[in-house]
């Protein structure tokens, strides 16, 4: 499961992709209010995303944040990697920290590791092939489909 920090980051990036299309900077206060994200928490998230090369910022009057890259060049996997350090279902498959499972006597023959390794590959594939633009488009499509549904209840 992704952390609340990563979920908030994806919400904020979605907002920036939708509302910052003309290259305008978005204030942290606007982003926090519109996406219902605690402002202090959001500040830390945005700094991490800036350091990770996903956002640009300007300090002072007229300052704020904007995407550093087009939404179709920012993968969800990149965001997860910046904030989570990667994704693994079991600790022995974490790419960033090599830890052996305490319960496993023979990791090279571990069926759990094999299956969870396949799941990790599938999840990584989706995260690396799905962009911020894809995420925003899917949300917009769902919103449009819902608005086309007529309610005939009386």
C-alpha positions as YAML, in Angstrom:
chain: A
units: angstrom
residues:
- id: 1
  name: UNK
  ca: [0.00, 0.00, 0.00]
- id: 2
  name: UNK
  ca: [1.30, 3.48, -0.77]
- id: 3
  name: UNK
  ca: [1.66, 5.97, 2.06]
- id: 4
  name: UNK
  ca: [-0.60, 8.96, 2.57]
- id: 5
  name: UNK
  ca: [2.38, 11.10, 1.55]
- id: 6
  name: UNK
  ca: [2.46, 9.46, -1.89]
- id: 7
  name: UNK
  ca: [-1.31, 9.64, -2.28]
- id: 8
  name: UNK
  ca: [-1.26, 13.36, -1.45]
- id: 9
  name: UNK
  ca: [1.64, 13.84, -3.88]
- id: 10
  name: UNK
  ca: [-0.35, 12.22, -6.69]
- id: 11
  name: UNK
  ca: [-3.39, 14.37, -5.83]
- id: 12
  name: UNK
  ca: [-1.25, 17.52, -5.88]
- id: 13
  name: UNK
  ca: [0.45, 16.56, -9.14]
- id: 14
  name: UNK
  ca: [-2.94, 15.83, -10.71]
- id: 15
  name: UNK
  ca: [-4.13, 19.28, -9.70]
- id: 16
  name: UNK
  ca: [-0.99, 20.90, -11.09]
- id: 17
  name: UNK
  ca: [-1.38, 18.97, -14.35]
- id: 18
  name: UNK
  ca: [-4.99, 20.12, -14.72]
- id: 19
  name: UNK
  ca: [-4.68, 23.72, -13.52]
- id: 20
  name: UNK
  ca: [-1.12, 24.69, -14.36]
- id: 21
  name: UNK
  ca: [-1.33, 24.04, -18.09]
- id: 22
  name: UNK
  ca: [-0.32, 27.53, -19.16]
- id: 23
  name: UNK
  ca: [2.87, 27.41, -17.12]
- id: 24
  name: UNK
  ca: [1.41, 29.42, -14.26]
- id: 25
  name: UNK
  ca: [2.61, 28.82, -10.75]
- id: 26
  name: UNK
  ca: [0.17, 27.43, -8.20]
- id: 27
  name: UNK
  ca: [0.35, 28.56, -4.58]
- id: 28
  name: UNK
  ca: [0.76, 25.94, -1.86]
- id: 29
  name: UNK
  ca: [-2.23, 27.42, -0.04]
- id: 30
  name: UNK
  ca: [-4.45, 26.97, -3.13]
- id: 31
  name: UNK
  ca: [-3.24, 23.42, -3.65]
- id: 32
  name: UNK
  ca: [-3.72, 22.52, 0.02]
- id: 33
  name: UNK
  ca: [-7.22, 23.99, 0.09]
- id: 34
  name: UNK
  ca: [-8.44, 22.54, -3.22]
- id: 35
  name: UNK
  ca: [-7.11, 19.05, -2.54]
- id: 36
  name: UNK
  ca: [-7.79, 19.03, 1.23]
- id: 37
  name: UNK
  ca: [-4.16, 18.31, 2.09]
- id: 38
  name: UNK
  ca: [-2.63, 19.62, 5.34]
- id: 39
  name: UNK
  ca: [-0.44, 22.56, 4.27]
- id: 40
  name: UNK
  ca: [2.67, 21.72, 6.33]
- id: 41
  name: UNK
  ca: [2.60, 18.11, 5.13]
- id: 42
  name: UNK
  ca: [2.12, 19.30, 1.54]
- id: 43
  name: UNK
  ca: [5.12, 21.64, 1.81]
- id: 44
  name: UNK
  ca: [7.40, 18.71, 2.70]
- id: 45
  name: UNK
  ca: [5.96, 16.61, -0.14]
- id: 46
  name: UNK
  ca: [6.46, 19.39, -2.70]
- id: 47
  name: UNK
  ca: [10.06, 19.93, -1.60]
- id: 48
  name: UNK
  ca: [10.79, 16.21, -2.10]
- id: 49
  name: UNK
  ca: [9.18, 16.30, -5.56]
- id: 50
  name: UNK
  ca: [11.18, 19.40, -6.46]
- id: 51
  name: UNK
  ca: [14.42, 17.74, -5.36]
- id: 52
  name: UNK
  ca: [13.36, 14.69, -7.39]
- id: 53
  name: UNK
  ca: [13.06, 16.82, -10.54]
- id: 54
  name: UNK
  ca: [9.28, 16.56, -10.89]
- id: 55
  name: UNK
  ca: [8.45, 20.14, -9.84]
- id: 56
  name: UNK
  ca: [9.84, 23.64, -10.24]
- id: 57
  name: UNK
  ca: [9.27, 26.38, -7.72]
- id: 58
  name: UNK
  ca: [9.62, 30.10, -7.31]
- id: 59
  name: UNK
  ca: [9.95, 31.76, -3.93]
- id: 60
  name: UNK
  ca: [8.41, 35.08, -2.94]
- id: 61
  name: UNK
  ca: [5.66, 37.23, -4.39]
- id: 62
  name: UNK
  ca: [4.14, 35.54, -7.42]
- id: 63
  name: UNK
  ca: [5.80, 32.29, -6.37]
- id: 64
  name: UNK
  ca: [4.47, 28.79, -6.23]
- id: 65
  name: UNK
  ca: [4.92, 25.41, -7.87]
- id: 66
  name: UNK
  ca: [4.56, 24.02, -11.37]
- id: 67
  name: UNK
  ca: [5.43, 20.77, -13.10]
- id: 68
  name: UNK
  ca: [9.07, 20.58, -14.21]
- id: 69
  name: UNK
  ca: [8.13, 18.20, -17.03]
- id: 70
  name: UNK
  ca: [5.05, 17.67, -19.18]
- id: 71
  name: UNK
  ca: [2.51, 15.35, -17.47]
- id: 72
  name: UNK
  ca: [3.12, 12.66, -20.08]
- id: 73
  name: UNK
  ca: [6.80, 12.52, -19.06]
- id: 74
  name: UNK
  ca: [6.18, 11.98, -15.33]
- id: 75
  name: UNK
  ca: [5.53, 8.34, -14.48]
- id: 76
  name: UNK
  ca: [3.66, 7.27, -11.38]
- id: 77
  name: UNK
  ca: [6.61, 4.98, -10.71]
- id: 78
  name: UNK
  ca: [8.94, 7.96, -10.52]
- id: 79
  name: UNK
  ca: [6.73, 9.65, -7.94]
- id: 80
  name: UNK
  ca: [6.48, 6.44, -5.88]
- id: 81
  name: UNK
  ca: [10.25, 6.01, -6.08]
- id: 82
  name: UNK
  ca: [10.92, 9.59, -4.92]
- id: 83
  name: UNK
  ca: [8.59, 9.35, -1.94]
- id: 84
  name: UNK
  ca: [8.62, 5.66, -1.04]
- id: 85
  name: UNK
  ca: [12.06, 4.64, -2.25]
- id: 86
  name: UNK
  ca: [10.46, 1.94, -4.37]
- id: 87
  name: UNK
  ca: [7.73, -0.62, -3.96]
- id: 88
  name: UNK
  ca: [8.00, -4.12, -2.52]
- id: 89
  name: UNK
  ca: [5.45, -6.47, -1.00]
- id: 90
  name: UNK
  ca: [8.02, -8.30, 1.11]
- id: 91
  name: UNK
  ca: [11.13, -6.81, 2.65]
- id: 92
  name: UNK
  ca: [13.55, -9.15, 0.86]
- id: 93
  name: UNK
  ca: [12.48, -7.71, -2.53]
- id: 94
  name: UNK
  ca: [13.08, -4.07, -1.60]
- id: 95
  name: UNK
  ca: [15.59, -2.74, -4.14]
- id: 96
  name: UNK
  ca: [16.82, 0.03, -1.85]
- id: 97
  name: UNK
  ca: [17.56, -2.00, 1.26]
- id: 98
  name: UNK
  ca: [18.82, -5.56, 1.07]
- id: 99
  name: UNK
  ca: [17.17, -7.32, 3.98]
- id: 100
  name: UNK
  ca: [16.64, -11.04, 4.23]
- id: 101
  name: UNK
  ca: [13.32, -12.26, 5.58]
- id: 102
  name: UNK
  ca: [13.77, -13.48, 9.14]
- id: 103
  name: UNK
  ca: [11.39, -16.38, 8.55]
- id: 104
  name: UNK
  ca: [13.05, -17.64, 5.37]
- id: 105
  name: UNK
  ca: [15.68, -20.34, 5.73]
- id: 106
  name: UNK
  ca: [16.53, -20.69, 2.02]
- id: 107
  name: UNK
  ca: [15.77, -17.48, 0.08]
- id: 108
  name: UNK
  ca: [16.97, -18.91, -3.23]
- id: 109
  name: UNK
  ca: [14.19, -21.56, -3.04]
- id: 110
  name: UNK
  ca: [11.47, -19.47, -1.41]
- id: 111
  name: UNK
  ca: [8.13, -19.86, -3.19]
- id: 112
  name: UNK
  ca: [6.75, -16.75, -1.48]
- id: 113
  name: UNK
  ca: [9.66, -14.72, -2.82]
- id: 114
  name: UNK
  ca: [9.09, -16.06, -6.34]
- id: 115
  name: UNK
  ca: [5.39, -15.21, -6.35]
- id: 116
  name: UNK
  ca: [5.84, -11.80, -4.73]
- id: 117
  name: UNK
  ca: [8.67, -11.12, -7.19]
- id: 118
  name: UNK
  ca: [6.24, -11.70, -10.06]
- id: 119
  name: UNK
  ca: [3.69, -9.39, -8.41]
- id: 120
  name: UNK
  ca: [6.40, -6.74, -7.94]
- id: 121
  name: UNK
  ca: [7.36, -6.96, -11.63]
- id: 122
  name: UNK
  ca: [3.71, -6.54, -12.67]
- id: 123
  name: UNK
  ca: [3.16, -3.58, -10.34]
- id: 124
  name: UNK
  ca: [6.45, -1.95, -11.40]
- id: 125
  name: UNK
  ca: [5.44, -2.37, -15.04]
- id: 126
  name: UNK
  ca: [2.14, -0.55, -14.47]
- id: 127
  name: UNK
  ca: [3.76, 2.20, -12.38]
- id: 128
  name: UNK
  ca: [6.51, 2.81, -14.95]
- id: 129
  name: UNK
  ca: [4.19, 2.76, -17.96]
- id: 130
  name: UNK
  ca: [1.48, 4.98, -16.46]
- id: 131
  name: UNK
  ca: [2.05, 8.72, -16.57]
- id: 132
  name: UNK
  ca: [0.53, 11.64, -14.72]
- id: 133
  name: UNK
  ca: [-1.26, 12.51, -17.98]
- id: 134
  name: UNK
  ca: [-2.77, 9.00, -18.06]
- id: 135
  name: UNK
  ca: [-3.96, 9.35, -14.46]
- id: 136
  name: UNK
  ca: [-5.60, 12.73, -15.15]
- id: 137
  name: UNK
  ca: [-7.17, 11.46, -18.38]
- id: 138
  name: UNK
  ca: [-8.66, 8.42, -16.64]
- id: 139
  name: UNK
  ca: [-10.14, 10.64, -13.96]
- id: 140
  name: UNK
  ca: [-11.61, 13.03, -16.55]
- id: 141
  name: UNK
  ca: [-13.06, 10.12, -18.56]
- id: 142
  name: UNK
  ca: [-14.72, 8.65, -15.47]
- id: 143
  name: UNK
  ca: [-16.13, 12.09, -14.57]
- id: 144
  name: UNK
  ca: [-17.51, 12.53, -18.11]
- id: 145
  name: UNK
  ca: [-19.06, 9.07, -18.14]
- id: 146
  name: UNK
  ca: [-20.77, 9.72, -14.83]
- id: 147
  name: UNK
  ca: [-22.18, 13.03, -16.06]
- id: 148
  name: UNK
  ca: [-23.78, 11.24, -19.03]
- id: 149
  name: UNK
  ca: [-25.77, 8.91, -16.78]
- id: 150
  name: UNK
  ca: [-29.35, 10.12, -16.48]
- id: 151
  name: UNK
  ca: [-31.28, 9.55, -13.29]
- id: 152
  name: UNK
  ca: [-34.97, 8.94, -13.89]
- id: 153
  name: UNK
  ca: [-35.91, 8.40, -10.27]
- id: 154
  name: UNK
  ca: [-38.97, 10.23, -8.98]
...
